[in-house]
Amino acid sequence: MKSLTSRISTSVTIGQNLDILSLSNVTIRCPVAGLPKPVISWSFDDRALEHGGNIRINGGKLVIRSANTLDSGRYTCVASNLVGQTRAQTVLTVIG
């Protein structure tokens, strides 16, 4: 588990858990490849996650700006195509 003690921007690859201080910026990367090209979707605590508020989604990259305790939880990346589906998750804990 990665742990930060200052308010900074950090980036992790999906599958790594992360503890950060509030107001930090976080990027969670979900690198995928496949043929046909997979479609990537994100969820937060098993609810579909969409671009808006302090959340920015750009395919395999999810950015949380100025994270707060309400952003703590399980983020899941799902990659799917005609062949199948795979998923990975990161647990984010925002302190303070």
N, CA, C and O atoms as a Tinker XYZ file with bonds, in Angstrom:
   384  protein
     1  N      0.848000   -1.173000    0.000000    73     2
     2  CA     0.000000    0.000000    0.000000    64     1     3
     3  C      0.890000    1.232000    0.000000    63     2     4     5
     4  O      1.819000    1.341000    0.801000    81     3
     5  N      0.606000    2.135000   -0.884000    73     3     6
     6  CA     1.317000    3.389000   -0.964000    64     5     7
     7  C      0.705000    4.341000    0.052000    63     6     8     9
     8  O     -0.517000    4.391000    0.188000    81     7
     9  N      1.528000    5.094000    0.764000    73     7    10
    10  CA     1.011000    6.025000    1.762000    64     9    11
    11  C      1.701000    7.365000    1.589000    63    10    12    13
    12  O      2.923000    7.433000    1.464000    81    11
    13  N      0.914000    8.427000    1.583000    73    11    14
    14  CA     1.457000    9.760000    1.419000    64    13    15
    15  C      1.169000   10.580000    2.659000    63    14    16    17
    16  O      0.110000   10.448000    3.272000    81    15
    17  N      2.108000   11.419000    3.020000    73    15    18
    18  CA     1.907000   12.238000    4.207000    64    17    19
    19  C      1.839000   13.723000    3.893000    63    18    20    21
    20  O      1.793000   14.546000    4.807000    81    19
    21  N      1.833000   14.071000    2.633000    73    19    22
    22  CA     1.687000   15.482000    2.263000    64    21    23
    23  C      0.644000   15.597000    1.165000    63    22    24    25
    24  O      0.307000   14.610000    0.511000    81    23
    25  N      0.141000   16.791000    0.969000    73    23    26
    26  CA    -0.881000   17.018000   -0.057000    64    25    27
    27  C     -0.187000   17.275000   -1.388000    63    26    28    29
    28  O      0.309000   18.371000   -1.650000    81    27
    29  N     -0.163000   16.256000   -2.208000    73    27    30
    30  CA     0.515000   16.335000   -3.494000    64    29    31
    31  C     -0.324000   15.631000   -4.542000    63    30    32    33
    32  O     -1.404000   15.115000   -4.254000    81    31
    33  N      0.182000   15.619000   -5.744000    73    31    34
    34  CA    -0.435000   14.817000   -6.801000    64    33    35
    35  C      0.316000   13.502000   -6.868000    63    34    36    37
    36  O      1.545000   13.473000   -6.813000    81    35
    37  N     -0.430000   12.412000   -6.988000    73    35    38
    38  CA     0.204000   11.104000   -7.100000    64    37    39
    39  C     -0.540000   10.265000   -8.119000    63    38    40    41
    40  O     -1.697000   10.532000   -8.443000    81    39
    41  N      0.139000    9.251000   -8.616000    73    39    42
    42  CA    -0.432000    8.377000   -9.627000    64    41    43
    43  C     -0.159000    6.930000   -9.230000    63    42    44    45
    44  O      0.940000    6.597000   -8.786000    81    43
    45  N     -1.161000    6.076000   -9.393000    73    43    46
    46  CA    -0.997000    4.653000   -9.126000    64    45    47
    47  C     -1.597000    3.872000  -10.293000    63    46    48    49
    48  O     -2.439000    4.378000  -11.035000    81    47
    49  N     -1.150000    2.643000  -10.434000    73    47    50
    50  CA    -1.748000    1.729000  -11.395000    64    49    51
    51  C     -2.832000    0.944000  -10.681000    63    50    52    53
    52  O     -2.647000    0.523000   -9.540000    81    51
    53  N     -3.947000    0.748000  -11.337000    73    51    54
    54  CA    -5.063000    0.005000  -10.745000    64    53    55
    55  C     -4.523000   -1.293000  -10.149000    63    54    56    57
    56  O     -3.671000   -1.956000  -10.741000    81    55
    57  N     -5.026000   -1.639000   -8.982000    73    55    58
    58  CA    -4.541000   -2.814000   -8.264000    64    57    59
    59  C     -3.743000   -2.436000   -7.032000    63    58    60    61
    60  O     -3.620000   -3.231000   -6.100000    81    59
    61  N     -3.198000   -1.223000   -7.022000    73    59    62
    62  CA    -2.481000   -0.725000   -5.857000    64    61    63
    63  C     -3.454000    0.040000   -4.974000    63    62    64    65
    64  O     -4.273000    0.808000   -5.480000    81    63
    65  N     -3.379000   -0.159000   -3.665000    73    63    66
    66  CA    -4.196000    0.605000   -2.734000    64    65    67
    67  C     -3.420000    1.841000   -2.301000    63    66    68    69
    68  O     -2.190000    1.860000   -2.344000    81    67
    69  N     -4.144000    2.865000   -1.886000    73    67    70
    70  CA    -3.503000    4.146000   -1.643000    64    69    71
    71  C     -4.150000    4.873000   -0.483000    63    70    72    73
    72  O     -5.375000    4.966000   -0.409000    81    71
    73  N     -3.326000    5.395000    0.432000    73    71    74
    74  CA    -3.758000    6.281000    1.514000    64    73    75
    75  C     -3.195000    7.663000    1.219000    63    74    76    77
    76  O     -1.995000    7.808000    0.985000    81    75
    77  N     -4.067000    8.695000    1.227000    73    75    78
    78  CA    -3.614000   10.051000    0.954000    64    77    79
    79  C     -4.263000   11.022000    1.932000    63    78    80    81
    80  O     -5.254000   10.695000    2.584000    81    79
    81  N     -3.693000   12.219000    2.026000    73    79    82
    82  CA    -4.308000   13.289000    2.799000    64    81    83
    83  C     -5.339000   14.000000    1.932000    63    82    84    85
    84  O     -5.208000   14.050000    0.709000    81    83
    85  N     -6.364000   14.550000    2.577000    73    83    86
    86  CA    -7.387000   15.280000    1.826000    64    85    87
    87  C     -6.757000   16.425000    1.052000    63    86    88    89
    88  O     -5.701000   16.941000    1.417000    81    87
    89  N     -7.419000   16.802000   -0.011000    73    87    90
    90  CA    -7.028000   17.861000   -0.942000    64    89    91
    91  C     -5.899000   17.456000   -1.885000    63    90    92    93
    92  O     -5.423000   18.276000   -2.669000    81    91
    93  N     -5.464000   16.186000   -1.814000    73    91    94
    94  CA    -4.470000   15.691000   -2.767000    64    93    95
    95  C     -5.161000   15.370000   -4.098000    63    94    96    97
    96  O     -6.361000   15.097000   -4.137000    81    95
    97  N     -4.397000   15.406000   -5.167000    73    95    98
    98  CA    -4.877000   14.989000   -6.484000    64    97    99
    99  C     -4.376000   13.577000   -6.744000    63    98   100   101
   100  O     -3.223000   13.263000   -6.450000    81    99
   101  N     -5.241000   12.720000   -7.296000    73    99   102
   102  CA    -4.886000   11.322000   -7.520000    64   101   103
   103  C     -5.231000   10.930000   -8.949000    63   102   104   105
   104  O     -6.303000   11.262000   -9.456000    81   103
   105  N     -4.318000   10.224000   -9.586000    73   103   106
   106  CA    -4.581000    9.624000  -10.890000    64   105   107
   107  C     -4.478000    8.115000  -10.736000    63   106   108   109
   108  O     -3.473000    7.599000  -10.249000    81   107
   109  N     -5.530000    7.409000  -11.155000    73   107   110
   110  CA    -5.513000    5.951000  -11.164000    64   109   111
   111  C     -5.497000    5.527000  -12.628000    63   110   112   113
   112  O     -6.402000    5.861000  -13.393000    81   111
   113  N     -4.458000    4.788000  -13.008000    73   111   114
   114  CA    -4.297000    4.362000  -14.399000    64   113   115
   115  C     -4.717000    2.902000  -14.554000    63   114   116   117
   116  O     -4.423000    2.058000  -13.707000    81   115
   117  N     -5.405000    2.632000  -15.646000    73   115   118
   118  CA    -5.872000    1.280000  -15.946000    64   117   119
   119  C     -5.383000    0.920000  -17.347000    63   118   120   121
   120  O     -6.118000    1.073000  -18.322000    81   119
   121  N     -4.134000    0.440000  -17.446000    73   119   122
   122  CA    -3.597000    0.117000  -18.767000    64   121   123
   123  C     -4.185000   -1.190000  -19.292000    63   122   124   125
   124  O     -4.105000   -2.222000  -18.626000    81   123
   125  N     -4.769000   -1.147000  -20.477000    73   123   126
   126  CA    -5.353000   -2.352000  -21.085000    64   125   127
   127  C     -4.989000   -2.407000  -22.564000    63   126   128   129
   128  O     -4.704000   -1.391000  -23.197000    81   127
   129  N     -5.010000   -3.610000  -23.085000    73   127   130
   130  CA    -4.775000   -3.824000  -24.511000    64   129   131
   131  C     -5.605000   -5.026000  -24.932000    63   130   132   133
   132  O     -5.909000   -5.891000  -24.112000    81   131
   133  N     -5.964000   -5.082000  -26.179000    73   131   134
   134  CA    -6.712000   -6.223000  -26.678000    64   133   135
   135  C     -7.241000   -5.967000  -28.073000    63   134   136   137
   136  O     -7.280000   -4.831000  -28.545000    81   135
   137  N     -7.645000   -7.044000  -28.721000    73   135   138
   138  CA    -8.278000   -6.972000  -30.039000    64   137   139
   139  C     -9.579000   -7.751000  -29.979000    63   138   140   141
   140  O     -9.561000   -8.933000  -29.638000    81   139
   141  N    -10.673000   -7.150000  -30.288000    73   139   142
   142  CA   -10.812000   -5.725000  -30.597000    64   141   143
   143  C    -10.507000   -4.864000  -29.364000    63   142   144   145
   144  O    -10.517000   -5.332000  -28.226000    81   143
   145  N    -10.241000   -3.602000  -29.644000    73   143   146
   146  CA    -9.860000   -2.678000  -28.572000    64   145   147
   147  C    -10.933000   -2.673000  -27.477000    63   146   148   149
   148  O    -12.115000   -2.490000  -27.770000    81   147
   149  N    -10.524000   -2.873000  -26.211000    73   147   150
   150  CA   -11.490000   -2.904000  -25.114000    64   149   151
   151  C    -12.094000   -1.534000  -24.826000    63   150   152   153
   152  O    -11.456000   -0.498000  -25.012000    81   151
   153  N    -13.327000   -1.559000  -24.371000    73   151   154
   154  CA   -13.996000   -0.370000  -23.863000    64   153   155
   155  C    -13.777000   -0.374000  -22.353000    63   154   156   157
   156  O    -13.939000   -1.405000  -21.701000    81   155
   157  N    -13.407000    0.785000  -21.800000    73   155   158
   158  CA   -13.109000    0.880000  -20.378000    64   157   159
   159  C    -14.231000    1.633000  -19.676000    63   158   160   161
   160  O    -14.685000    2.680000  -20.139000    81   159
   161  N    -14.668000    1.076000  -18.549000    73   159   162
   162  CA   -15.631000    1.780000  -17.699000    64   161   163
   163  C    -15.107000    1.760000  -16.264000    63   162   164   165
   164  O    -14.302000    0.907000  -15.892000    81   163
   165  N    -15.579000    2.711000  -15.477000    73   163   166
   166  CA   -15.143000    2.860000  -14.090000    64   165   167
   167  C    -16.340000    2.798000  -13.162000    63   166   168   169
   168  O    -17.442000    3.215000  -13.518000    81   167
   169  N    -16.110000    2.271000  -11.961000    73   167   170
   170  CA   -17.149000    2.317000  -10.929000    64   169   171
   171  C    -16.515000    2.688000   -9.600000    63   170   172   173
   172  O    -15.313000    2.521000   -9.394000    81   171
   173  N    -17.346000    3.194000   -8.708000    73   171   174
   174  CA   -16.940000    3.571000   -7.352000    64   173   175
   175  C    -17.891000    2.862000   -6.402000    63   174   176   177
   176  O    -19.098000    3.103000   -6.426000    81   175
   177  N    -17.342000    1.981000   -5.561000    73   175   178
   178  CA   -18.159000    1.191000   -4.635000    64   177   179
   179  C    -19.349000    0.550000   -5.344000    63   178   180   181
   180  O    -20.481000    0.609000   -4.863000    81   179
   181  N    -19.074000   -0.062000   -6.493000    73   179   182
   182  CA   -20.051000   -0.812000   -7.297000    64   181   183
   183  C    -21.131000    0.046000   -7.947000    63   182   184   185
   184  O    -22.163000   -0.477000   -8.369000    81   183
   185  N    -20.909000    1.349000   -8.033000    73   183   186
   186  CA   -21.835000    2.243000   -8.755000    64   185   187
   187  C    -21.074000    2.859000   -9.930000    63   186   188   189
   188  O    -19.913000    3.246000   -9.797000    81   187
   189  N    -21.742000    2.943000  -11.074000    73   187   190
   190  CA   -21.101000    3.532000  -12.261000    64   189   191
   191  C    -20.560000    4.917000  -11.930000    63   190   192   193
   192  O    -21.214000    5.709000  -11.252000    81   191
   193  N    -19.380000    5.188000  -12.409000    73   191   194
   194  CA   -18.716000    6.469000  -12.149000    64   193   195
   195  C    -18.629000    7.228000  -13.460000    63   194   196   197
   196  O    -18.248000    6.672000  -14.490000    81   195
   197  N    -18.985000    8.502000  -13.412000    73   195   198
   198  CA   -18.952000    9.328000  -14.607000    64   197   199
   199  C    -18.142000   10.590000  -14.364000    63   198   200   201
   200  O    -17.907000   11.008000  -13.231000    81   199
   201  N    -17.730000   11.168000  -15.462000    73   199   202
   202  CA   -16.980000   12.419000  -15.462000    64   201   203
   203  C    -17.857000   13.520000  -14.864000    63   202   204   205
   204  O    -19.004000   13.686000  -15.279000    81   203
   205  N    -17.335000   14.266000  -13.901000    73   203   206
   206  CA   -18.070000   15.383000  -13.321000    64   205   207
   207  C    -17.580000   15.696000  -11.916000    63   206   208   209
   208  O    -16.942000   14.856000  -11.281000    81   207
   209  N    -17.870000   16.890000  -11.426000    73   207   210
   210  CA   -17.399000   17.301000  -10.103000    64   209   211
   211  C    -15.885000   17.303000  -10.070000    63   210   212   213
   212  O    -15.237000   17.908000  -10.924000    81   211
   213  N    -15.321000   16.623000   -9.079000    73   211   214
   214  CA   -13.856000   16.567000   -8.987000    64   213   215
   215  C    -13.296000   15.317000   -9.680000    63   214   216   217
   216  O    -12.116000   15.001000   -9.528000    81   215
   217  N    -14.143000   14.607000  -10.441000    73   215   218
   218  CA   -13.738000   13.385000  -11.145000    64   217   219
   219  C    -13.575000   13.661000  -12.637000    63   218   220   221
   220  O    -14.461000   14.222000  -13.281000    81   219
   221  N    -12.436000   13.259000  -13.167000    73   219   222
   222  CA   -12.181000   13.359000  -14.602000    64   221   223
   223  C    -11.843000   11.966000  -15.103000    63   222   224   225
   224  O    -10.983000   11.293000  -14.535000    81   223
   225  N    -12.512000   11.529000  -16.160000    73   223   226
   226  CA   -12.256000   10.212000  -16.743000    64   225   227
   227  C    -11.868000   10.386000  -18.195000    63   226   228   229
   228  O    -12.558000   11.052000  -18.967000    81   227
   229  N    -10.746000    9.772000  -18.551000    73   227   230
   230  CA   -10.281000    9.794000  -19.933000    64   229   231
   231  C     -9.843000    8.378000  -20.276000    63   230   232   233
   232  O     -8.657000    8.056000  -20.207000    81   231
   233  N    -10.800000    7.534000  -20.645000    73   231   234
   234  CA   -10.490000    6.142000  -20.977000    64   233   235
   235  C     -9.895000    5.420000  -19.789000    63   234   236   237
   236  O    -10.556000    5.229000  -18.769000    81   235
   237  N     -8.639000    5.020000  -19.925000    73   235   238
   238  CA    -7.962000    4.268000  -18.877000    64   237   239
   239  C     -7.334000    5.108000  -17.794000    63   238   240   241
   240  O     -6.496000    4.615000  -17.039000    81   239
   241  N     -7.718000    6.363000  -17.701000    73   239   242
   242  CA    -7.167000    7.234000  -16.665000    64   241   243
   243  C     -8.293000    7.926000  -15.918000    63   242   244   245
   244  O     -9.142000    8.583000  -16.521000    81   243
   245  N     -8.294000    7.772000  -14.592000    73   243   246
   246  CA    -9.266000    8.429000  -13.734000    64   245   247
   247  C     -8.509000    9.404000  -12.838000    63   246   248   249
   248  O     -7.549000    9.016000  -12.171000    81   247
   249  N     -8.929000   10.653000  -12.817000    73   247   250
   250  CA    -8.274000   11.681000  -12.000000    64   249   251
   251  C     -9.271000   12.206000  -10.979000    63   250   252   253
   252  O    -10.393000   12.576000  -11.322000    81   251
   253  N     -8.851000   12.234000   -9.724000    73   251   254
   254  CA    -9.650000   12.819000   -8.645000    64   253   255
   255  C     -8.899000   14.053000   -8.176000    63   254   256   257
   256  O     -7.784000   13.957000   -7.664000    81   255
   257  N     -9.516000   15.204000   -8.352000    73   255   258
   258  CA    -8.877000   16.463000   -7.960000    64   257   259
   259  C     -9.362000   16.867000   -6.578000    63   258   260   261
   260  O    -10.549000   16.769000   -6.268000    81   259
   261  N     -8.428000   17.323000   -5.754000    73   259   262
   262  CA    -8.731000   17.771000   -4.392000    64   261   263
   263  C     -9.602000   16.744000   -3.662000    63   262   264   265
   264  O    -10.703000   17.054000   -3.207000    81   263
   265  N     -9.093000   15.532000   -3.563000    73   263   266
   266  CA    -9.838000   14.431000   -2.954000    64   265   267
   267  C    -10.253000   14.768000   -1.521000    63   266   268   269
   268  O     -9.519000   15.430000   -0.787000    81   267
   269  N    -11.436000   14.303000   -1.141000    73   267   270
   270  CA   -11.888000   14.456000    0.242000    64   269   271
   271  C    -12.352000   13.091000    0.746000    63   270   272   273
   272  O    -12.354000   12.113000   -0.001000    81   271
   273  N    -12.743000   13.032000    2.013000    73   271   274
   274  CA   -13.087000   11.737000    2.615000    64   273   275
   275  C    -14.230000   11.044000    1.886000    63   274   276   277
   276  O    -14.306000    9.816000    1.906000    81   275
   277  N    -15.116000   11.793000    1.246000    73   275   278
   278  CA   -16.209000   11.170000    0.487000    64   277   279
   279  C    -15.703000   10.401000   -0.737000    63   278   280   281
   280  O    -16.423000    9.581000   -1.308000    81   279
   281  N    -14.461000   10.675000   -1.130000    73   279   282
   282  CA   -13.862000    9.978000   -2.266000    64   281   283
   283  C    -13.218000    8.654000   -1.856000    63   282   284   285
   284  O    -12.772000    7.891000   -2.713000    81   283
   285  N    -13.166000    8.377000   -0.548000    73   283   286
   286  CA   -12.613000    7.105000   -0.071000    64   285   287
   287  C    -13.514000    5.959000   -0.516000    63   286   288   289
   288  O    -14.738000    6.058000   -0.441000    81   287
   289  N    -12.908000    4.884000   -0.973000    73   287   290
   290  CA   -13.696000    3.718000   -1.385000    64   289   291
   291  C    -12.958000    2.890000   -2.408000    63   290   292   293
   292  O    -11.755000    3.053000   -2.613000    81   291
   293  N    -13.699000    1.988000   -3.054000    73   291   294
   294  CA   -13.145000    1.044000   -4.017000    64   293   295
   295  C    -13.439000    1.510000   -5.444000    63   294   296   297
   296  O    -14.596000    1.632000   -5.846000    81   295
   297  N    -12.385000    1.766000   -6.190000    73   295   298
   298  CA   -12.497000    2.163000   -7.593000    64   297   299
   299  C    -12.186000    0.941000   -8.456000    63   298   300   301
   300  O    -11.165000    0.280000   -8.269000    81   299
   301  N    -13.070000    0.654000   -9.395000    73   299   302
   302  CA   -12.909000   -0.521000  -10.245000    64   301   303
   303  C    -12.862000   -0.102000  -11.702000    63   302   304   305
   304  O    -13.678000    0.696000  -12.164000    81   303
   305  N    -11.904000   -0.648000  -12.408000    73   303   306
   306  CA   -11.769000   -0.463000  -13.850000    64   305   307
   307  C    -12.211000   -1.758000  -14.511000    63   306   308   309
   308  O    -11.740000   -2.836000  -14.149000    81   307
   309  N    -13.114000   -1.657000  -15.477000    73   307   310
   310  CA   -13.584000   -2.822000  -16.229000    64   309   311
   311  C    -13.251000   -2.600000  -17.701000    63   310   312   313
   312  O    -13.632000   -1.589000  -18.292000    81   311
   313  N    -12.538000   -3.554000  -18.278000    73   311   314
   314  CA   -12.214000   -3.510000  -19.704000    64   313   315
   315  C    -12.965000   -4.653000  -20.371000    63   314   316   317
   316  O    -12.842000   -5.809000  -19.966000    81   315
   317  N    -13.745000   -4.324000  -21.398000    73   315   318
   318  CA   -14.527000   -5.374000  -22.051000    64   317   319
   319  C    -14.508000   -5.202000  -23.569000    63   318   320   321
   320  O    -14.438000   -4.093000  -24.099000    81   319
   321  N    -14.571000   -6.343000  -24.237000    73   319   322
   322  CA   -14.721000   -6.367000  -25.688000    64   321   323
   323  C    -15.503000   -7.625000  -26.050000    63   322   324   325
   324  O    -16.031000   -8.294000  -25.161000    81   323
   325  N    -15.588000   -7.958000  -27.327000    73   323   326
   326  CA   -16.360000   -9.121000  -27.758000    64   325   327
   327  C    -15.826000  -10.433000  -27.202000    63   326   328   329
   328  O    -16.569000  -11.409000  -27.096000    81   327
   329  N    -14.556000  -10.465000  -26.850000    73   327   330
   330  CA   -13.917000  -11.679000  -26.369000    64   329   331
   331  C    -14.195000  -11.927000  -24.890000    63   330   332   333
   332  O    -14.261000  -13.076000  -24.453000    81   331
   333  N    -14.357000  -10.856000  -24.120000    73   331   334
   334  CA   -14.587000  -11.041000  -22.688000    64   333   335
   335  C    -14.440000   -9.758000  -21.905000    63   334   336   337
   336  O    -14.513000   -8.653000  -22.444000    81   335
   337  N    -14.229000   -9.941000  -20.612000    73   335   338
   338  CA   -14.176000   -8.806000  -19.695000    64   337   339
   339  C    -13.158000   -9.105000  -18.601000    63   338   340   341
   340  O    -13.012000  -10.248000  -18.167000    81   339
   341  N    -12.458000   -8.066000  -18.164000    73   339   342
   342  CA   -11.547000   -8.190000  -17.032000    64   341   343
   343  C    -11.704000   -6.954000  -16.172000    63   342   344   345
   344  O    -12.083000   -5.889000  -16.658000    81   343
   345  N    -11.409000   -7.105000  -14.880000    73   343   346
   346  CA   -11.549000   -5.981000  -13.969000    64   345   347
   347  C    -10.440000   -5.986000  -12.953000    63   346   348   349
   348  O     -9.866000   -7.029000  -12.641000    81   347
   349  N    -10.138000   -4.802000  -12.433000    73   347   350
   350  CA    -9.153000   -4.644000  -11.361000    64   349   351
   351  C     -9.635000   -3.488000  -10.492000    63   350   352   353
   352  O    -10.407000   -2.642000  -10.942000    81   351
   353  N     -9.174000   -3.460000   -9.243000    73   351   354
   354  CA    -9.634000   -2.404000   -8.348000    64   353   355
   355  C     -8.522000   -1.856000   -7.474000    63   354   356   357
   356  O     -7.506000   -2.503000   -7.218000    81   355
   357  N     -8.764000   -0.638000   -7.031000    73   355   358
   358  CA    -7.899000    0.071000   -6.110000    64   357   359
   359  C     -8.773000    0.596000   -4.977000    63   358   360   361
   360  O     -9.860000    1.123000   -5.212000    81   359
   361  N     -8.288000    0.447000   -3.748000    73   359   362
   362  CA    -8.979000    1.025000   -2.602000    64   361   363
   363  C     -8.246000    2.304000   -2.215000    63   362   364   365
   364  O     -7.049000    2.293000   -1.925000    81   363
   365  N     -8.988000    3.397000   -2.217000    73   363   366
   366  CA    -8.450000    4.709000   -1.884000    64   365   367
   367  C     -8.968000    5.123000   -0.510000    63   366   368   369
   368  O    -10.172000    5.070000   -0.259000    81   367
   369  N     -8.073000    5.532000    0.374000    73   367   370
   370  CA    -8.452000    6.053000    1.679000    64   369   371
   371  C     -7.943000    7.473000    1.773000    63   370   372   373
   372  O     -6.742000    7.727000    1.673000    81   371
   373  N     -8.883000    8.411000    1.969000    73   371   374
   374  CA    -8.548000    9.828000    2.093000    64   373   375
   375  C     -8.615000   10.181000    3.577000    63   374   376   377
   376  O     -9.650000    9.996000    4.217000    81   375
   377  N     -7.515000   10.687000    4.119000    73   375   378
   378  CA    -7.399000   10.990000    5.539000    64   377   379
   379  C     -7.518000   12.485000    5.752000    63   378   380   381
   380  O     -6.845000   13.275000    5.091000    81   379
   381  N     -8.382000   12.866000    6.685000    73   379   382
   382  CA    -8.481000   14.268000    7.066000    64   381   383
   383  C     -9.564000   14.979000    6.396000    63   382   384
   384  O     -9.757000   16.172000    6.630000    81   383
